Amino acid sequence: MASLNTLRTKFGAVLSVIIALALLAFILSLKADMGFSDNDPKVGEIDGDKIRYSEYMDRYDAVKSRNGGMEASTDQESDQMAAATWQALFADHVLVPGFEQMGIEVPESERLEMVSGRIPSQAFFAAFGDPRTGAYNAAAVSQFLSQAAADARAQQAWNDLNEQAKLERAVQKYATLIGKGAYVNKLEIEEGVAAANKVFGGKYVGKRYDTVPDSLVSVSSGEIKSYYNAHKEMFRQSPSRTMSYVVFEVNATDDDMLNLEKEVRGVGERFDAAEDVKLFVRQDRHGQIADRYVTAAQLGEQAEALAAGRMFGPELKNNVWTMARVVESRMAPDTLGLKMIVLPYTAEKLADSLRTVATSANFADLSRRYSANEELAAAGGEVGVYPFSAFNSTMAEALADAKKGDVVKVMSGDAIQLINVYRADKPSKHYKVATVSYPVEASAATVRDIHNQASSFAVNAKGSDAAFSEAASKAAVTPRVATLNMGDRAIRGLEGSREVARWAYGADEGDLSEIFRIGKDYVVALLTEIDDDDYASVKKAAPRIKNRLMRDKKYEYIVKNLSDASLEGAAGSFGSEVADFKDVTFGSFYIDGVGVEPALVGAIAETTAQGEVSAPVKGLSGVYLFEVTSVDPAERQQTVEDEKVRAEAMAEGMMQQRVLPALQEMADMKDLSGRYF
């Protein structure tokens, strides 16, 4: 009995542990399902610091706020926002701490100088620069601050702008400090003067590497490996993901086209017969009523039918069926010249008072005195001369019957606009048009059919590269290859592929993706390689190395087969002709008839003797021999002082240009955010 009690006791303890573990597992699973797990993952590294999701999003929101609070609407805008976010994080983790250690600071007095515009600031100019004059508008800063006093979001935007401007100023100081370390010695200056003051002319002959058949030279795997080991730093790389993917294009079939045409023509008959055009268009999801009036000339090919009161279309053009009718027509001046006073919507009494006294003669003075818009006030209310078709419905209704000298009041949003018409050209007929447009697109049945094809492919493509290729052949689609380098958020050439990239960063090698809807098409991808090594493998680098070694061996082959050291003899061996060159200096970027060949330019500029044929020059594209026949003084002679200024400025500029990329490289930034954003 005691043994039984002991067994029960021990078993009870074991059972309790098992139940506790099961409950713990259940709770953890609930936490994951409900979002209570570690939901602040690492999305990157900067200088050894882990960048968490929350920190990234805080910085992203700040960047978005500086850009008007708008989310990115295209892949390009999204990439730009992400790049700006990483730059801000780089500043937080590298630049700001480094500047503090070095004692580089931006005192309050300098910040105020930047706000006032006395010290140029790109950040403040971007926010408060006048796009018309190109000048910094310090008054706009005061206006913004007065409006921001009771607006927490505006205050935060102001704080962010100031931090950005201070960082910009600190970076300028650091870059200047580094740049001042640039030094050009006496020998460099003397050589620079000599090179700048000579202009070379002569004759040359060349043979391009691509004229030598590849079969005449060979590169062994051993040579490729030796080159790789000797130049390994050339093959440093960022982590990457490589995939094969196929696109199942969703296009309208012939039956879809016929059915759509039948539908469109039926809609056209009803549209033509509709008595209430506005109601008809508003009830059709493909319908749209223009917000502006247009002239007959602006109607283009639709003018003849619409001006005569008939329906235009239906007509198929650029894969869109279009039909149109006139909703309204009216006589209105072709062109209007306007001045404006803008008042707050609470100042209606003032607006009515000003309207009673305003004339074309005093309107500019009244605008300068009363307009709430400083730019308009400074310009005496001048808006400009515009065609009637430029105005939206609200303005068009207010100005359609206006005559020269009239003052019109328009209620617009949170403002009142007093408008003086100082010019009104001869009236002509204007039209407001309603349009119904049906794009040519695949039917729902066709979309389902293409999706079924993609589904069948996905079933057959699982397991291996070979299965993927075989399934692609069977489905009559062509596999494409794409590589995502660290930080890439989309596949080049595949618009809207963010979801595919996000999948690739989280997938394992050999995984097959779900079926993605990219635009109108379906995409299925296979992750074929994950390469997180710091250096490209010999296999991956082999094509680049082989091309380089083939070029070297072709150079040796060409030189070995030179039958004569003269230019004419070389031309015979090369199968080419002797040509002239002129106006070559040490700073020349290219040579006419040759192209970009820096080694050839350098060899010509270093020539000391005229009339001698050079040794063969190994260029980027071919082998060259030349003979200098003239060395003339440059039209503008470079002095020692000029060369010193030029060389030091170039060295300083290069150092300043390279300093931030060098710091980023040293910080070993790793962008792992692709799987989350």
Secondary structure as UniProt FT lines:
FT   HELIX           2..33
FT   TURN            34..35
FT   STRAND          42..46
FT   TURN            47..48
FT   STRAND          49..52
FT   HELIX           53..66
FT   TURN            67..69
FT   HELIX           75..90
FT   HELIX           91..95
FT   HELIX           96..102
FT   HELIX           108..116
FT   HELIX           122..128
FT   TURN            131..133
FT   HELIX           138..148
FT   TURN            149..150
FT   HELIX           152..179
FT   TURN            180..181
FT   HELIX           186..196
FT   STRAND          198..208
FT   HELIX           209..211
FT   HELIX           214..216
FT   HELIX           221..230
FT   HELIX           232..235
FT   STRAND          240..248
FT   HELIX           254..273
FT   HELIX           277..283
FT   TURN            285..286
FT   STRAND          287..289
FT   STRAND          294..295
FT   HELIX           297..302
FT   HELIX           303..307
FT   TURN            308..309
FT   STRAND          312..317
FT   TURN            318..319
FT   STRAND          320..333
FT   STRAND          335..344
FT   TURN            345..346
FT   HELIX           348..357
FT   TURN            360..362
FT   HELIX           363..370
FT   HELIX           374..378
FT   TURN            379..381
FT   STRAND          382..387
FT   HELIX           388..390
FT   HELIX           393..399
FT   TURN            400..401
FT   TURN            404..405
FT   STRAND          407..412
FT   TURN            413..414
FT   STRAND          415..424
FT   STRAND          427..439
FT   HELIX           444..461
FT   TURN            462..463
FT   HELIX           465..475
FT   STRAND          480..485
FT   TURN            486..487
FT   TURN            492..493
FT   TURN            495..496
FT   HELIX           498..506
FT   TURN            509..510
FT   STRAND          516..518
FT   TURN            519..520
FT   STRAND          521..531
FT   HELIX           538..560
FT   HELIX           567..574
FT   STRAND          579..584
FT   TURN            586..587
FT   TURN            592..594
FT   HELIX           598..605
FT   STRAND          617..618
FT   STRAND          622..633
FT   HELIX           640..667
FT   STRAND          670..671
FT   HELIX           673..675
//
